[in-house]
Amino acid sequence: MQTNKSVQLDKPDYRGKVRDIYDLGDTLVIVASDRLSAFDVIFKEPIPDKGKILTQISNKWFSLMDFIPNHILETNVDKFPQEFRTEKAKLEGRSVWVKKAKRIDFECVVRGYMMGSGYKEYKEIGSIAGISIPGGLKQGDRLPEPIFTPAIKAASGHDENVDYNHVKNQIGEELASRLRDASIKIYQYAYEKLYKNGLILADTKFEFGMIGDELILIDEVLTPDSSRFFELENYESARKKGELPSSMDKQVVRDYLESTGWDKNPPPPPLPHDIIEETRRRYAKIGDIIAILR
């Protein structure tokens, strides 16, 4: 599969918060940068090697999960279209060549623990995304079972939680149920593998697309950018004390930003070197654990 399109790496067809995308017709090349986004704002300071770590984590999961089709065509730059091979030094380890799918415009969030916006909603109304939850749960508690709590991008650019009925009304019951069932199946599969290796997958989000009638997993999957992880030993120790440990993702960045009084609108405050290094360390540790999964 080839393309005659000339490519300039500094001019992607689409530049997202952390990814650059090159449209080749029925395929895409996606390049993960080291840019950091928090509270939907892009920071000036990159996290060294972040793009490579995220790409390698996603590729590992894609290779393991043979029960759900995904968008990967090739991860080896030497097998990309010719115009990308000449940029191997810049692309290797942080890029994938994928099938283009018609994206389904819902973020498919699965929660296994009482955290984040789900916990806030639970405290206010006793449910999450229209799902009744038993009373008395605290932040950080494990839910009785994983729940599907989809989200959309609001006009503000921030995620807005919606319930399953909203998804069903927008795309139909058949496709909505496929999204829900696939999301929960992937979460449970990953949860069990990670737990055996000392990690808790608290929550995560997936994106799906369609190629014809086939539902496929796209974008990134089960990375520290799209998921919340806890080290099992730290989690259990903290819970015994009635505390909640910091999660193994960019929560260290969020916690720092909350302490600054920043209003979460651009421009963001500069990130200190120690916050950058700690974020990189957490991402790398997650990457090392996932790399050895079988």
Beta strands, then each sheet from edge to edge (+ up, - down):
strand 1: 14-15
strand 2: 19-23
strand 3: 27-32
strand 4: 37-38
strand 5: 41-42
strand 6: 72-74
strand 7: 95-99
strand 8: 102-103
strand 9: 108-113
strand 10: 127-128
strand 11: 131-132
strand 12: 142-148
strand 13: 151-153
strand 14: 159-161
strand 15: 199-211
strand 16: 214-218
strand 17: 227-231
sheet 1: 1+ 2- 3+ 7- 6+
sheet 2: 4+ 5-
sheet 3: 8+ 15- 9+ 12-
sheet 4: 8+ 15- 16+
sheet 5: 8+ 15- 17+
sheet 6: 10+ 11-
sheet 7: 13+ 14-
end
